[in-house]
Amino acid sequence: QVQLVESGGGLVQAGDSLRLSCAASGRTFSRYVMGWFRQAPGKEREFVAGIAGSGGTSYYADSVKGRFTISRDNAKNTVYLQMNSLKPEDTALYYCAASTGWAKMYEYWGQGTQVTVSS
């Protein structure tokens, strides 16, 4: 099992930036595809960004493309989500998740970190 712990959320104003971190346990972190998801009140959980085990390939939801950047440091067992030009509609609980490969289920999940963006 992989243990995931998110951090870095908070309350910011529209246009501000935040960097979320996800710390993972275990010896095989580099073998996992990592992703970020978010869920706002009254809405379904949605995909935000994903990154390959090597860090060489990433993909994003259209709603965050050009504003958010996912990255990873396998030596530190950590995945990041840099969020720039934040909008009120970005307000949500953000989750880190791990998958054993592309196009497979994200079977490991963290508890989430809250991001709130005021206008």
All heavy atoms as an XYZ file, in Angstrom:
907
protein
N       0.825     -1.183      0.000
C       0.000      0.000      0.000
C       0.875      1.254      0.000
O       1.963      1.253      0.563
C      -0.928      0.034      1.215
C      -1.899     -1.114      1.291
C      -2.967     -1.023      0.220
O      -3.381      0.069     -0.145
N      -3.396     -2.171     -0.278
N       0.357      2.313     -0.652
C       1.034      3.600     -0.709
C       0.267      4.580      0.165
O      -0.947      4.734      0.027
C       1.116      4.128     -2.149
C       1.760      5.507     -2.172
C       1.889      3.152     -3.017
N       0.975      5.249      1.059
C       0.374      6.273      1.904
C       0.669      7.646      1.316
O       1.822      7.954      1.000
C       0.917      6.189      3.326
C       0.795      4.816      3.967
C      -0.643      4.414      4.198
O      -1.477      5.248      4.541
N      -0.919      3.136      4.024
N      -0.365      8.488      1.166
C      -0.242      9.804      0.555
C      -0.768     10.875      1.507
O      -1.848     10.725      2.071
C      -1.030      9.869     -0.758
C      -0.683      8.814     -1.812
C      -1.666      8.891     -2.973
C       0.739      9.022     -2.314
N      -0.020     11.961      1.665
C      -0.412     13.065      2.537
C      -0.235     14.380      1.801
O       0.885     14.745      1.436
C       0.404     13.081      3.842
C      -0.046     14.244      4.718
C       0.255     11.764      4.585
N      -1.345     15.117      1.597
C      -1.313     16.409      0.922
C      -1.099     17.542      1.916
O      -1.482     17.436      3.084
C      -2.622     16.668      0.161
C      -3.000     15.595     -0.843
C      -3.954     14.568     -0.262
O      -3.950     14.352      0.971
O      -4.716     13.977     -1.045
N      -0.525     18.649      1.424
C      -0.351     19.850      2.232
C      -0.240     21.057      1.307
O      -0.072     20.912      0.103
C       0.885     19.752      3.129
O       2.066     19.641      2.353
N      -0.333     22.257      1.872
C      -0.125     23.480      1.114
C      -1.375     24.264      0.774
O      -1.280     25.358      0.208
N      -2.552     23.743      1.097
C      -3.785     24.463      0.820
C      -3.950     25.667      1.726
O      -3.218     25.845      2.697
N      -4.920     26.517      1.391
C      -5.171     27.699      2.194
C      -6.186     28.616      1.557
O      -6.824     28.272      0.564
N      -6.340     29.796      2.147
C      -7.262     30.819      1.665
C      -6.469     31.910      0.962
O      -5.571     32.516      1.561
C      -8.050     31.405      2.837
C      -8.955     32.595      2.536
C     -10.044     32.205      1.556
C      -9.553     33.132      3.829
N      -6.792     32.152     -0.314
C      -6.098     33.167     -1.105
C      -7.109     33.986     -1.897
O      -8.283     33.633     -1.985
C      -5.072     32.545     -2.074
C      -3.996     31.788     -1.315
C      -5.772     31.628     -3.071
N      -6.634     35.081     -2.489
C      -7.475     35.923     -3.330
C      -7.315     35.546     -4.797
O      -6.303     34.969     -5.197
C      -7.120     37.394     -3.142
C      -7.445     37.954     -1.780
C      -7.170     39.443     -1.684
O      -6.159     39.924     -2.172
N      -8.080     40.164     -1.067
N      -8.315     35.867     -5.594
C      -8.240     35.623     -7.029
C      -6.986     36.265     -7.611
O      -6.646     37.401     -7.277
C      -9.486     36.165     -7.721
N      -6.293     35.506     -8.466
C      -5.057     35.976     -9.068
C      -3.811     35.536     -8.337
O      -2.706     35.630     -8.888
N      -3.957     35.050     -7.109
C      -2.816     34.594     -6.319
C      -2.356     33.203     -6.746
O      -2.972     32.558     -7.598
C      -3.172     34.582     -4.836
C      -3.238     35.962     -4.227
O      -2.835     36.933     -4.891
O      -3.698     36.072     -3.070
N      -1.270     32.733     -6.132
C      -0.699     31.423     -6.420
C      -0.564     30.586     -5.160
O      -0.434     31.121     -4.054
C       0.684     31.569     -7.068
O       0.619     32.240     -8.307
N      -0.599     29.269     -5.335
C      -0.362     28.308     -4.266
C       0.398     27.125     -4.840
O       0.246     26.803     -6.025
C      -1.668     27.795     -3.663
C      -2.380     28.602     -2.583
C      -3.691     27.900     -2.225
C      -1.510     28.750     -1.348
N       1.194     26.447     -4.007
C       1.827     25.208     -4.400
C       1.423     24.113     -3.426
O       1.708     24.193     -2.232
C       3.353     25.314     -4.439
C       4.002     24.066     -5.052
C       5.511     24.139     -5.113
N       6.116     23.975     -3.805
C       7.400     23.656     -3.608
N       8.205     23.484     -4.656
N       7.869     23.554     -2.380
N       0.760     23.094     -3.947
C       0.376     21.940     -3.154
C       1.468     20.883     -3.220
O       2.136     20.733     -4.239
C      -0.938     21.339     -3.655
C      -2.140     22.282     -3.767
C      -3.369     21.494     -4.206
C      -2.383     23.004     -2.454
N       1.640     20.141     -2.127
C       2.607     19.052     -2.071
C       1.908     17.767     -1.667
O       0.920     17.789     -0.931
C       3.719     19.366     -1.066
O       4.454     20.503     -1.451
N       2.424     16.647     -2.147
C       1.922     15.330     -1.790
C       3.118     14.449     -1.464
O       3.913     14.129     -2.352
C       1.108     14.734     -2.938
S       0.590     13.024     -2.688
N       3.242     14.074     -0.201
C       4.330     13.218      0.252
C       3.875     11.767      0.266
O       2.829     11.445      0.824
C       4.791     13.644      1.643
N       4.668     10.880     -0.348
C       4.330      9.466     -0.460
C       5.305      8.600      0.319
O       6.495      8.897      0.393
C       4.324      9.035     -1.926
N       4.781      7.518      0.873
C       5.621      6.542      1.551
C       6.019      5.444      0.575
O       5.532      5.379     -0.551
C       4.867      5.941      2.735
O       3.755      5.174      2.285
N       6.920      4.568      0.994
C       7.275      3.411      0.191
C       8.572      3.552     -0.583
O       9.124      4.645     -0.721
N       9.026      2.433     -1.149
C      10.298      2.363     -1.867
C      10.149      2.422     -3.382
O      11.152      2.522     -4.083
C      11.020      1.065     -1.500
C      11.349      0.901     -0.029
C      11.742     -0.538      0.266
N      12.783     -1.016     -0.629
C      12.986     -2.293     -0.940
N      12.210     -3.231     -0.411
N      13.959     -2.629     -1.765
N       8.922      2.342     -3.903
C       8.689      2.235     -5.338
C       7.906      3.412     -5.896
O       7.145      3.264     -6.847
C       7.957      0.922     -5.667
O       6.711      0.884     -4.970
C       8.800     -0.268     -5.270
N       8.109      4.593     -5.365
C       7.364      5.781     -5.767
C       7.482      6.060     -7.264
O       6.501      6.420     -7.918
C       7.837      6.988     -4.960
C       7.184      8.288     -5.344
C       5.861      8.524     -5.045
C       7.909      9.272     -6.005
C       5.251      9.720     -5.392
C       7.316     10.470     -6.350
C       5.987     10.697     -6.043
N       8.667      5.897     -7.835
C       8.899      6.223     -9.236
C       8.143      5.313    -10.200
O       8.051      5.615    -11.393
C      10.395      6.181     -9.561
O      10.910      4.871     -9.397
N       7.581      4.214     -9.738
C       6.830      3.295    -10.586
C       5.376      3.740    -10.784
O       4.681      3.183    -11.634
C       6.841      1.882     -9.990
C       8.234      1.285     -9.831
C       8.147     -0.107     -9.236
N       9.464     -0.663     -8.950
C       9.685     -1.833     -8.381
N       8.649     -2.598     -8.026
N      10.919     -2.253     -8.167
N       4.923      4.725    -10.018
C       3.523      5.123    -10.034
C       3.273      6.358    -10.877
O       4.016      7.340    -10.810
C       3.024      5.393     -8.615
C       2.900      4.149     -7.772
C       3.951      3.732     -6.970
C       1.728      3.405     -7.785
C       3.840      2.586     -6.201
C       1.607      2.266     -7.018
C       2.668      1.858     -6.228
O       2.550      0.728     -5.461
N       2.198      6.316    -11.658
C       1.624      7.523    -12.236
C       0.931      8.262    -11.096
O       0.193      7.657    -10.318
C       0.617      7.181    -13.348
C      -0.111      8.436    -13.821
C       1.324      6.495    -14.509
N       1.170      9.559    -10.993
C       0.568     10.363     -9.938
C      -0.401     11.378    -10.524
O      -0.193     11.896    -11.623
C       1.644     11.089     -9.132
C       2.652     10.172     -8.458
S       1.887      9.057     -7.238
C       1.227     10.240     -6.061
N      -1.453     11.671     -9.772
C      -2.441     12.621    -10.247
C      -2.992     13.501     -9.144
O      -2.881     13.173     -7.958
N      -3.561     14.626     -9.561
C      -4.295     15.514     -8.666
C      -5.748     15.581     -9.122
O      -6.028     15.709    -10.324
C      -3.706     16.927     -8.659
C      -2.400     17.054     -7.930
C      -1.150     17.015     -8.464
C      -2.230     17.256     -6.523
N      -0.205     17.179     -7.480
C      -0.837     17.326     -6.282
C      -3.105     17.388     -5.451
C      -0.307     17.519     -5.004
C      -2.586     17.575     -4.183
C      -1.205     17.643     -3.966
N      -6.657     15.489     -8.168
C      -8.087     15.613     -8.400
C      -8.640     16.666     -7.458
O      -7.990     17.027     -6.481
C      -8.800     14.277     -8.157
C      -8.452     13.198     -9.141
C      -7.236     12.546     -9.082
C      -9.360     12.830    -10.123
C      -6.911     11.542     -9.980
C      -9.055     11.825    -11.028
C      -7.832     11.186    -10.960
N      -9.849     17.156     -7.738
C     -10.474     18.112     -6.838
C     -11.981     17.887     -6.799
O     -12.576     17.371     -7.740
C     -10.168     19.555     -7.249
C     -10.770     19.978     -8.576
C     -10.266     21.370     -8.963
N     -10.872     21.839    -10.196
C     -10.528     22.962    -10.814
N      -9.565     23.738    -10.306
N     -11.141     23.324    -11.941
N     -12.589     18.293     -5.687
C     -14.024     18.171     -5.526
C     -14.556     19.399     -4.800
O     -14.142     19.692     -3.683
C     -14.385     16.905     -4.758
C     -15.877     16.648     -4.692
C     -16.198     15.263     -4.172
O     -15.436     14.675     -3.413
N     -17.337     14.736     -4.592
N     -15.473     20.113     -5.444
C     -16.135     21.270     -4.860
C     -17.473     20.842     -4.271
O     -18.046     19.827     -4.684
C     -16.339     22.347     -5.916
N     -18.013     21.604     -3.311
C     -19.304     21.255     -2.720
C     -20.394     21.106     -3.774
O     -20.550     21.965     -4.642
C     -19.593     22.431     -1.788
C     -18.243     22.950     -1.419
C     -17.419     22.789     -2.673
N     -21.139     20.005     -3.721
C     -22.226     19.770     -4.648
C     -21.814     19.296     -6.029
O     -22.667     19.141     -6.896
N     -20.527     19.052     -6.262
C     -20.042     18.623     -7.564
C     -19.305     17.293     -7.466
O     -18.865     16.887     -6.389
C     -19.108     19.675     -8.169
C     -19.754     21.022     -8.424
C     -18.783     21.994     -9.068
C     -18.355     21.539    -10.448
N     -17.458     22.534    -11.108
N     -19.169     16.604     -8.609
C     -18.426     15.354     -8.672
C     -16.930     15.625     -8.601
O     -16.455     16.699     -8.979
C     -18.751     14.611     -9.969
C     -20.189     14.169    -10.110
C     -20.527     13.025     -9.193
O     -19.619     12.247     -8.836
O     -21.698     12.902     -8.818
N     -16.185     14.641     -8.124
C     -14.741     14.743     -8.131
C     -14.247     14.746     -9.572
O     -14.713     13.958    -10.401
C     -14.124     13.576     -7.353
C     -12.618     13.654     -7.208
C     -12.094     12.557     -6.291
N     -12.632     12.685     -4.950
C     -12.288     11.894     -3.935
N     -11.395     10.924     -4.121
N     -12.837     12.074     -2.747
N     -13.306     15.648     -9.896
C     -12.814     15.766    -11.256
C     -11.299     15.698    -11.320
O     -10.593     16.098    -10.387
C     -13.303     17.070    -11.895
C     -12.763     18.333    -11.241
C     -13.193     19.598    -11.957
O     -13.681     19.519    -13.098
O     -13.029     20.689    -11.356
N     -10.802     15.207    -12.446
C      -9.376     15.121    -12.701
C      -8.808     16.503    -12.958
O      -9.409     17.317    -13.658
C      -9.122     14.217    -13.908
C      -7.717     14.272    -14.428
C      -6.703     13.555    -13.810
C      -7.407     15.033    -15.538
C      -5.410     13.603    -14.283
C      -6.115     15.081    -16.024
C      -5.117     14.365    -15.390
N      -7.623     16.782    -12.412
C      -6.949     18.061    -12.602
C      -5.678     17.902    -13.427
O      -5.485     18.579    -14.436
C      -6.611     18.728    -11.258
C      -5.809     20.010    -11.470
C      -7.890     19.020    -10.472
N      -4.777     17.006    -13.007
C      -3.495     16.820    -13.687
C      -2.909     15.462    -13.360
O      -3.173     14.904    -12.307
C      -2.508     17.927    -13.287
N      -2.072     14.929    -14.281
C      -1.398     13.665    -14.071
C       0.024     13.721    -14.587
O       0.330     14.511    -15.479
N       0.896     12.861    -14.044
C       2.300     12.847    -14.442
C       2.836     11.428    -14.403
O       2.531     10.647    -13.501
C       3.129     13.798    -13.547
C       4.558     13.940    -14.061
C       3.112     13.327    -12.094
C       5.316     15.082    -13.402
N       3.654     11.058    -15.405
C       4.243      9.731    -15.502
C       5.266      9.503    -14.396
O       5.755     10.439    -13.766
C       4.903      9.545    -16.861
N       5.601      8.235    -14.167
C       6.546      7.885    -13.117
C       7.884      8.572    -13.250
O       8.484      8.981    -12.251
N       8.353      8.727    -14.489
C       9.635      9.372    -14.743
C       9.557     10.886    -14.669
O      10.581     11.562    -14.598
C      10.153      8.971    -16.120
O       9.318      9.493    -17.136
N       8.333     11.435    -14.720
C       8.142     12.874    -14.769
C       8.223     13.453    -16.166
O       8.102     14.667    -16.336
N       8.412     12.615    -17.190
C       8.611     13.082    -18.549
C       7.348     13.421    -19.312
O       7.423     14.103    -20.334
N       6.205     12.943    -18.860
C       4.936     13.177    -19.541
C       3.899     13.631    -18.539
O       3.790     13.053    -17.457
C       4.442     11.902    -20.251
O       5.428     11.449    -21.175
C       3.147     12.176    -21.002
N       3.140     14.658    -18.886
C       2.076     15.147    -18.034
C       0.875     15.545    -18.873
O       0.990     15.783    -20.071
C       2.552     16.326    -17.182
O       2.970     17.405    -17.999
N      -0.291     15.622    -18.241
C      -1.496     16.064    -18.935
C      -2.407     16.772    -17.949
O      -2.318     16.553    -16.737
C      -2.208     14.902    -19.635
C      -2.575     13.735    -18.741
C      -3.873     13.597    -18.250
C      -1.635     12.765    -18.419
C      -4.211     12.518    -17.442
C      -1.968     11.686    -17.617
C      -3.259     11.566    -17.138
O      -3.606     10.498    -16.341
N      -3.295     17.641    -18.492
C      -4.095     18.522    -17.667
C      -5.540     18.592    -18.146
O      -5.828     18.424    -19.328
C      -3.528     19.941    -17.694
C      -2.107     20.050    -17.206
C      -1.041     19.880    -18.070
C      -1.840     20.330    -15.872
C       0.268     19.976    -17.623
C      -0.536     20.430    -15.415
C       0.510     20.251    -16.296
O       1.803     20.348    -15.844
N      -6.429     18.885    -17.214
C      -7.787     19.228    -17.581
C      -7.782     20.579    -18.288
O      -6.967     21.449    -17.972
C      -8.680     19.293    -16.340
N      -8.694     20.763    -19.247
C      -8.744     22.017    -19.999
C      -8.947     23.228    -19.091
O      -8.448     24.318    -19.378
C      -9.859     21.968    -21.040
C      -9.529     21.052    -22.204
O      -8.351     20.739    -22.411
O     -10.476     20.665    -22.915
N      -9.656     23.045    -17.993
C      -9.975     24.151    -17.110
C      -8.758     24.743    -16.402
O      -8.811     25.885    -15.934
C     -11.009     23.714    -16.072
O     -10.524     22.631    -15.299
N      -7.659     23.982    -16.316
C      -6.474     24.459    -15.612
C      -5.254     24.577    -16.513
O      -4.209     25.079    -16.069
C      -6.127     23.556    -14.408
C      -7.336     23.396    -13.495
C      -5.629     22.192    -14.878
N      -5.359     24.147    -17.761
C      -4.235     24.182    -18.688
C      -3.716     25.609    -18.855
O      -4.488     26.536    -19.070
C      -4.659     23.595    -20.034
C      -3.521     23.233    -20.963
C      -4.051     22.474    -22.183
C      -4.740     21.178    -21.780
N      -5.244     20.425    -22.952
N      -2.400     25.776    -18.731
C      -1.792     27.086    -18.839
C      -1.673     27.816    -17.524
O      -0.958     28.829    -17.448
N      -2.364     27.339    -16.492
C      -2.312     27.975    -15.177
C      -1.667     27.080    -14.123
O      -0.978     27.578    -13.234
C      -3.717     28.356    -14.701
C      -4.419     29.354    -15.604
C      -5.721     29.844    -14.979
N      -6.674     28.753    -14.783
C      -7.179     28.397    -13.596
N      -6.821     29.055    -12.494
N      -8.051     27.406    -13.513
N      -1.901     25.771    -14.213
C      -1.380     24.816    -13.236
C      -0.242     24.007    -13.849
O      -0.243     23.720    -15.050
C      -2.465     23.839    -12.783
C      -3.558     24.434    -11.945
C      -3.689     25.801    -11.773
C      -4.480     23.597    -11.321
C      -4.707     26.343    -11.003
C      -5.495     24.117    -10.551
C      -5.616     25.491    -10.383
N       0.716     23.593    -13.012
C       1.821     22.747    -13.445
C       2.046     21.634    -12.429
O       2.223     21.904    -11.240
C       3.120     23.543    -13.606
O       2.929     24.612    -14.538
C       4.236     22.635    -14.121
N       2.040     20.380    -12.907
C       2.330     19.245    -12.044
C       3.792     18.844    -12.231
O       4.319     18.886    -13.342
C       1.384     18.056    -12.341
C       1.582     16.938    -11.314
C       1.569     17.537    -13.756
C       0.543     15.824    -11.416
N       4.451     18.476    -11.147
C       5.837     18.041    -11.206
C       6.081     17.021    -10.102
O       5.242     16.842     -9.212
C       6.796     19.228    -11.070
O       6.632     19.871     -9.818
N       7.225     16.332    -10.172
C       7.550     15.367     -9.126
C       9.042     15.313     -8.896
O       9.844     15.567     -9.800
C       7.005     13.975     -9.475
C       7.674     13.315    -10.677
C       6.881     12.085    -11.135
N       6.857     11.033    -10.123
C       5.990     10.025    -10.103
N       5.051      9.945    -11.047
N       6.045      9.102     -9.150
N       9.418     14.977     -7.679
C      10.804     14.778     -7.296
C      10.873     13.382     -6.692
O      10.543     13.188     -5.524
C      11.260     15.840     -6.300
C      12.741     15.757     -5.989
O      13.349     14.693     -6.209
O      13.301     16.766     -5.524
N      11.296     12.400     -7.498
C      11.291     11.014     -7.046
C      12.294     10.759     -5.925
O      12.106      9.848     -5.120
C      11.553     10.077     -8.220
C      10.376      9.997     -9.171
O       9.249     10.331     -8.793
N      10.618      9.559    -10.395
N      13.355     11.556     -5.861
C      14.325     11.417     -4.782
C      13.721     11.794     -3.438
O      14.187     11.338     -2.397
C      15.564     12.260     -5.058
N      12.687     12.643     -3.468
C      12.014     13.081     -2.252
C      10.649     12.439     -2.064
O       9.943     12.763     -1.105
C      11.856     14.601     -2.251
C      13.167     15.362     -2.256
C      12.927     16.864     -2.245
C      14.231     17.623     -2.215
N      14.016     19.098     -2.224
N      10.256     11.544     -2.971
C       8.944     10.893     -2.913
C       7.815     11.925     -2.797
O       6.889     11.772     -1.996
C       8.871      9.917     -1.738
C       9.424      8.542     -2.069
O      10.277      8.402     -2.943
N       8.947      7.528     -1.363
N       7.888     12.966     -3.623
C       6.943     14.069     -3.520
C       6.443     14.502     -4.900
O       7.220     14.570     -5.852
C       7.577     15.275     -2.807
O       8.049     14.867     -1.517
C       6.564     16.391     -2.634
N       5.137     14.803     -4.981
C       4.506     15.359     -6.170
C       3.985     16.748     -5.817
O       3.500     16.964     -4.703
C       3.355     14.466     -6.665
C       2.642     15.111     -7.847
C       3.877     13.098     -7.060
N       4.082     17.680     -6.772
C       3.667     19.055     -6.542
C       2.607     19.483     -7.547
O       2.527     18.961     -8.658
C       4.852     20.014     -6.667
C       6.023     19.673     -5.783
C       7.090     18.931     -6.271
C       6.063     20.094     -4.466
C       8.173     18.614     -5.466
C       7.137     19.783     -3.651
C       8.185     19.049     -4.150
O       9.255     18.742     -3.343
N       1.803     20.458     -7.148
C       0.887     21.119     -8.063
C       1.032     22.621     -7.858
O       0.589     23.156     -6.837
C      -0.561     20.689     -7.821
C      -1.580     21.257     -8.813
C      -1.349     20.669    -10.210
C      -3.009     20.988     -8.355
N       1.685     23.281     -8.809
C       1.823     24.729     -8.782
C       0.592     25.339     -9.424
O       0.301     25.065    -10.588
C       3.086     25.163     -9.532
C       3.292     26.671     -9.596
C       3.567     27.281     -8.245
O       4.357     26.759     -7.476
N       2.891     28.386     -7.942
N      -0.125     26.172     -8.683
C      -1.364     26.769     -9.152
C      -1.190     28.278     -9.234
O      -0.984     28.937     -8.216
C      -2.521     26.419     -8.220
C      -2.698     24.924     -8.007
S      -4.155     24.522     -7.007
C      -3.655     25.238     -5.438
N      -1.260     28.824    -10.443
C      -1.135     30.254    -10.675
C      -2.454     30.824    -11.180
O      -3.313     30.102    -11.672
C      -0.030     30.538    -11.694
C       1.334     30.098    -11.235
O       1.647     30.129    -10.046
N       2.179     29.696    -12.184
N      -2.592     32.135    -11.073
C      -3.790     32.837    -11.555
C      -5.069     32.174    -11.061
O      -5.992     31.911    -11.828
C      -3.777     32.899    -13.087
O      -2.623     33.556    -13.564
N      -5.128     31.914     -9.784
C      -6.261     31.198     -9.208
C      -7.559     31.981     -9.362
O      -7.575     33.211     -9.276
C      -6.000     30.892     -7.736
C      -5.047     29.721     -7.499
C      -4.507     29.743     -6.081
C      -5.758     28.403     -7.781
N      -8.637     31.231     -9.577
C      -9.968     31.788     -9.752
C     -10.896     31.247     -8.673
O     -10.649     30.168     -8.132
C     -10.531     31.406    -11.126
C      -9.652     31.779    -12.302
C     -10.224     31.227    -13.596
C      -9.360     31.582    -14.785
N      -9.909     31.022    -16.044
N     -11.980     31.957     -8.350
C     -12.925     31.434     -7.356
C     -13.437     30.035     -7.695
O     -13.673     29.241     -6.780
C     -14.057     32.466     -7.380
C     -13.376     33.740     -7.742
C     -12.327     33.339     -8.750
N     -13.586     29.707     -8.978
C     -14.060     28.393     -9.377
C     -13.043     27.282     -9.142
O     -13.356     26.103     -9.311
C     -14.513     28.386    -10.847
C     -13.487     28.970    -11.802
C     -13.775     30.420    -12.155
O     -14.074     31.209    -11.241
O     -13.703     30.763    -13.354
N     -11.812     27.634     -8.752
C     -10.816     26.638     -8.368
C     -11.006     26.165     -6.932
O     -10.330     25.229     -6.502
C      -9.396     27.195     -8.520
C      -9.034     27.478     -9.965
O      -9.368     26.657    -10.842
O      -8.392     28.521    -10.217
N     -11.886     26.807     -6.189
C     -12.143     26.436     -4.803
C     -12.630     24.991     -4.728
O     -13.618     24.628     -5.367
C     -13.180     27.374     -4.174
O     -12.645     28.695     -4.109
C     -13.546     26.913     -2.770
N     -11.937     24.161     -3.950
C     -12.268     22.743     -3.843
C     -11.341     22.072     -2.838
O     -10.352     22.660     -2.393
C     -12.137     22.049     -5.200
N     -11.678     20.834     -2.507
C     -10.783     19.970     -1.756
C      -9.923     19.232     -2.784
O     -10.453     18.553     -3.664
C     -11.571     18.992     -0.901
C     -10.784     18.137      0.084
C     -10.124     19.015      1.143
C     -11.706     17.120      0.745
N      -8.608     19.377     -2.692
C      -7.682     18.796     -3.663
C      -7.069     17.513     -3.119
O      -6.544     17.492     -2.000
C      -6.581     19.798     -4.011
C      -7.037     20.873     -4.964
C      -7.902     21.879     -4.546
C      -6.620     20.876     -6.296
C      -8.344     22.855     -5.421
C      -7.059     21.852     -7.174
C      -7.920     22.841     -6.726
O      -8.351     23.810     -7.603
N      -7.135     16.452     -3.933
C      -6.638     15.138     -3.553
C      -5.468     14.701     -4.416
O      -5.463     14.922     -5.626
C      -7.736     14.078     -3.711
C      -8.930     14.239     -2.817
C     -10.039     14.967     -3.240
C      -8.959     13.653     -1.558
C     -11.146     15.109     -2.429
C     -10.062     13.789     -0.742
C     -11.156     14.517     -1.182
O     -12.258     14.652     -0.371
N      -4.498     14.072     -3.800
C      -3.404     13.409     -4.490
C      -3.759     11.932     -4.642
O      -4.371     11.341     -3.752
C      -2.118     13.578     -3.672
S      -0.659     12.759     -4.330
N      -3.384     11.318     -5.780
C      -3.695      9.917     -6.027
C      -2.573      9.234     -6.800
O      -1.805      9.885     -7.506
C      -5.010      9.796     -6.805
N      -2.498      7.900     -6.674
C      -1.465      7.108     -7.336
C      -2.085      5.966     -8.126
O      -3.039      5.330     -7.677
C      -0.477      6.556     -6.316
N      -1.514      5.691     -9.317
C      -1.946      4.613    -10.188
C      -0.748      3.769    -10.595
O       0.370      4.273    -10.686
C      -2.633      5.179    -11.436
O      -2.844      4.173    -12.410
N      -0.983      2.484    -10.901
C       0.097      1.602    -11.329
C       0.439      1.746    -12.798
O       1.369      1.100    -13.280
C      -0.238      0.132    -11.025
O      -1.485     -0.205    -11.630
C      -0.314     -0.106     -9.527
N      -0.287      2.586    -13.544
C       0.020      2.812    -14.947
C      -0.989      3.702    -15.641
O      -2.086      3.929    -15.129
N      -0.610      4.213    -16.830
C      -1.514      5.027    -17.613
C      -2.788      4.262    -17.953
O      -2.753      3.068    -18.197
C      -0.845      5.469    -18.921
C       0.286      6.428    -18.764
C       1.596      6.197    -19.055
C       0.220      7.790    -18.321
N       2.351      7.309    -18.813
C       1.539      8.306    -18.359
C      -0.815      8.614    -17.890
C       1.840      9.611    -17.988
C      -0.512      9.915    -17.508
C       0.797     10.402    -17.563
N      -3.911      4.964    -17.944
C      -5.220      4.399    -18.292
C      -5.690      3.351    -17.287
O      -6.573      2.557    -17.598
C      -5.204      3.818    -19.700
N      -5.123      3.343    -16.099
C      -5.560      2.450    -15.038
C      -6.173      3.249    -13.898
O      -6.013      4.462    -13.815
C      -4.400      1.605    -14.523
C      -3.831      0.649    -15.559
C      -2.732     -0.210    -14.963
C      -2.193     -1.194    -15.989
N      -1.114     -2.047    -15.426
N      -6.871      2.561    -13.018
C      -7.518      3.217    -11.888
C      -6.487      3.825    -10.942
O      -5.400      3.283    -10.766
C      -8.367      2.231    -11.098
C      -9.572      1.694    -11.830
S     -10.496      0.518    -10.811
C     -10.888      1.530     -9.382
N      -6.857      4.972    -10.361
C      -6.074      5.535     -9.262
C      -6.543      4.841     -7.995
O      -7.613      5.159     -7.467
C      -6.261      7.044     -9.180
C      -5.516      7.813    -10.239
C      -6.098      8.082    -11.471
C      -4.227      8.266    -10.005
C      -5.409      8.784    -12.445
C      -3.530      8.972    -10.973
C      -4.125      9.229    -12.193
O      -3.437      9.934    -13.159
N      -5.760      3.903     -7.506
C      -6.213      3.070     -6.402
C      -5.782      3.559     -5.024
O      -6.287      3.058     -4.012
C      -5.759      1.615     -6.589
C      -4.253      1.420     -6.660
C      -3.750      1.279     -8.083
O      -4.068      2.149     -8.925
O      -3.032      0.292     -8.368
N      -4.863      4.520     -4.965
C      -4.401      5.058     -3.689
C      -4.699      6.545     -3.626
O      -4.423      7.279     -4.576
C      -2.904      4.805     -3.493
C      -2.519      3.350     -3.612
C      -1.808      2.885     -4.709
C      -2.878      2.441     -2.626
C      -1.463      1.549     -4.824
C      -2.538      1.106     -2.735
C      -1.831      0.663     -3.837
O      -1.494     -0.662     -3.950
N      -5.239      6.989     -2.488
C      -5.700      8.369     -2.335
C      -5.268      8.964     -1.009
O      -5.218      8.263      0.005
C      -7.225      8.445     -2.423
C      -7.768      8.042     -3.748
C      -8.003      6.778     -4.191
C      -8.144      8.917     -4.809
N      -8.501      6.807     -5.467
C      -8.603      8.102     -5.872
C      -8.151     10.301     -4.970
C      -9.060      8.638     -7.077
C      -8.601     10.835     -6.165
C      -9.049     10.006     -7.203
N      -4.968     10.272     -1.006
C      -4.728     10.997      0.221
C      -6.030     11.510      0.803
O      -7.114     11.264      0.267
N      -5.949     12.250      1.902
C      -7.135     12.760      2.585
C      -7.594     14.118      2.065
O      -8.717     14.534      2.349
C      -6.880     12.842      4.089
C      -6.677     11.483      4.749
C      -7.887     10.593      4.582
O      -9.003     10.976      4.942
N      -7.667      9.399      4.033
N      -6.754     14.818      1.315
C      -7.131     16.078      0.708
C      -6.643     17.296      1.468
O      -6.402     17.246      2.673
N      -6.502     18.408      0.738
C      -6.160     19.695      1.329
C      -7.059     20.759      0.706
O      -7.284     20.768     -0.502
C      -4.659     20.029      1.124
O      -4.335     21.244      1.804
C      -4.306     20.162     -0.350
N      -7.611     21.643      1.525
C      -8.607     22.609      1.079
C      -7.955     23.835      0.445
O      -7.037     24.431      1.013
C      -9.487     23.051      2.252
C     -10.550     24.083      1.891
C     -11.611     23.541      0.967
O     -12.019     22.386      1.102
N     -12.058     24.354      0.020
N      -8.459     24.221     -0.724
C      -8.060     25.454     -1.393
C      -9.303     26.322     -1.547
O     -10.295     25.887     -2.131
C      -7.437     25.179     -2.774
C      -7.196     26.486     -3.527
C      -6.140     24.399     -2.622
N      -9.248     27.542     -1.015
C     -10.363     28.470     -1.114
C      -9.873     29.771     -1.742
O      -8.918     30.377     -1.249
C     -10.970     28.759      0.266
O     -11.395     27.529      0.869
C     -12.162     29.696      0.140
N     -10.524     30.195     -2.822
C     -10.130     31.395     -3.559
C     -11.266     32.404     -3.484
O     -12.371     32.139     -3.966
C      -9.801     31.078     -5.025
C      -9.291     32.333     -5.726
C      -8.782     29.954     -5.115
N     -11.005     33.565     -2.900
C     -12.005     34.614     -2.781
C     -11.875     35.603     -3.932
O     -10.803     35.768     -4.519
C     -11.862     35.341     -1.448
O     -10.611     36.004     -1.362
N     -12.963     36.288     -4.258
C     -12.969     37.264     -5.334
C     -12.520     38.633     -4.846
O     -12.386     38.868     -3.640
C     -14.356     37.354     -5.953
O     -15.305     37.737     -4.985
